[in-house]
């Protein structure tokens, strides 16, 4: 059975305003996630994320609620409107925890995609390991972003 969503939760040793910038500002996104990033930082905004494996995803911002919730749809074809069935939903939820930030990342909607079960299973496997990897990079990068240290 294919799970309904992929979820990762981490504690980041940086204040919520720093983590918010790290997950929503292109110059920071390029340090822990995508090799290239463009993003209209507003609800309904669009964006592009490119990765080392020559994959480019177009995205549409669904929620932009600083500094607690950022969500976008991606995987839809360029020029098409992102919606359930042609894209998945990625949601970042941030909560302050003392001087740190609890970040939850959820990707959902792949069960609604018009893919074979084998394609869905491979996607879930790839993105499960991908979100684990990128969550660790984010957890390690955000404290450096807070101190002003650049790679």
Protein Blocks (a to p, Z undefined) as FASTA:
>chain_A
ZZfbdcddddddbdfklmmmmmmgmklmmmmmcmbdcdddbehiacddddfkopacdddd
fbdcdfkbccddehiaehiacdehiaccdddddddehjbccdddddehjlmpccdfklmm
mmmmmmmmmmmmmmmmmmmmmmmmmnopaZZ
